[in-house]
Amino acid sequence: MNSQKSFMNLIIFITLSFLLSGTILAQHQPGRDSTKTEKKKMNCCKSMDHSNHEMKSEKTEMSEKNNIDLGIVDKNNDGKVYQCPMCADQLADAPGECPKCGMDLKVITIEKAKEDLIKKGFNVK
């Protein structure tokens, strides 16, 4: 009788050990946590394709700031463009989402877009 009780205690102990280890493993998923952290560090958002991330140098970013041509963006020549409220350099001629942050683009005049870009340090053609 005593050996049966010991055997049952052993079975219960093993079962509880497996259940607890499974719970601990489910809570800690190394790839998942580190990926979220890396995305936050790079100011990413859920709607972006993260497979082609490139780290940009300051020189690359500065040259990109010097190449904004609003005339090319306004393809239908109606004097209006869609601009991201957070990422001033994200412009389009049609409604949509910002490829950087995922916010909806807002319609504004070309003059207002130019003011916003200059205010944020961009050079506009």
C-alpha positions in Angstrom: 0.0 0.0 0.0 2.8 2.4 0.9 4.6 1.7 -2.5 1.3 2.4 -4.3 1.0 5.8 -2.5 4.7 6.6 -3.4 4.1 5.6 -7.0 1.0 7.8 -7.2 2.9 10.8 -5.7 5.6 10.3 -8.2 3.1 10.3 -11.1 1.5 13.5 -9.7 4.9 15.1 -9.3 5.9 14.3 -12.9 2.6 15.4 -14.3 2.7 18.7 -12.4 6.3 19.2 -13.5 5.4 18.8 -17.2 2.4 21.1 -16.9 4.4 23.9 -15.2 7.3 23.6 -17.6 4.8 23.9 -20.5 3.3 27.0 -19.0 6.7 28.6 -18.5 7.7 27.8 -22.0 4.5 29.2 -23.4 5.1 32.5 -21.6 8.6 32.8 -22.8 9.1 32.7 -26.5 12.5 34.2 -27.2 12.0 34.9 -30.9 8.7 36.7 -30.4 9.8 39.0 -27.6 13.1 40.0 -29.2 11.5 40.7 -32.6 9.0 43.1 -31.0 11.9 44.8 -29.2 13.8 45.2 -32.4 10.8 46.5 -34.3 10.3 49.2 -31.5 14.0 50.2 -31.7 13.6 50.8 -35.5 10.3 52.7 -35.1 8.4 50.0 -37.1 4.8 49.3 -37.3 2.6 46.3 -37.9 1.7 47.2 -41.5 5.3 47.3 -42.7 7.2 44.6 -44.5 10.1 43.9 -42.1 11.9 41.5 -44.4 13.8 44.2 -46.2 14.8 46.5 -43.4 17.8 48.6 -44.0 19.6 50.7 -41.5 20.2 54.1 -43.1 23.2 56.2 -42.5 22.8 59.9 -41.7 24.3 60.7 -45.1 21.7 58.6 -46.9 18.9 60.2 -44.9 20.2 63.7 -45.7 20.4 63.0 -49.4 16.8 61.7 -49.3 15.7 65.0 -47.6 17.1 66.9 -50.5 15.1 65.0 -53.2 11.4 65.8 -52.6 9.7 67.0 -55.7 6.1 67.9 -55.0 5.4 68.3 -58.8 6.0 64.6 -59.3 3.7 63.7 -56.4 0.7 65.7 -57.7 0.2 63.5 -60.8 -3.4 64.8 -61.5 -2.3 68.5 -61.1 -5.2 69.3 -58.8 -3.0 71.2 -56.3 -3.6 68.7 -53.6 -1.6 65.8 -52.2 -2.0 63.3 -49.3 0.5 63.6 -46.5 1.1 61.6 -43.4 0.5 63.8 -40.3 3.6 62.2 -38.6 6.0 61.5 -41.4 6.0 64.7 -43.5 8.1 63.1 -46.3 5.4 60.5 -47.0 3.3 61.9 -49.8 0.9 60.5 -52.3 -1.6 61.7 -54.9 -4.3 59.3 -53.6 -5.6 58.3 -50.2 -3.9 55.5 -48.4 -1.7 54.6 -45.4 1.8 55.8 -44.6 4.3 53.1 -45.4 6.4 54.2 -42.4 3.9 54.4 -39.5 0.6 53.1 -40.9 -1.4 56.3 -40.3 -4.0 57.4 -42.8 -2.7 60.1 -45.2 -4.6 63.4 -45.0 -5.4 65.6 -48.0 -3.7 69.0 -48.0 -2.7 71.6 -50.5 0.7 71.5 -52.2 1.5 74.8 -50.5 0.7 73.4 -47.1 2.8 70.2 -47.8 5.7 72.4 -48.9 5.5 74.4 -45.6 5.3 71.2 -43.5 8.4 69.7 -45.3 10.5 72.9 -45.0 9.5 73.2 -41.3 10.8 69.7 -40.7 14.1 70.3 -42.5 13.4 68.9 -45.9 14.4 70.6 -49.2 11.6 70.9 -51.7 11.8 71.3 -55.4 
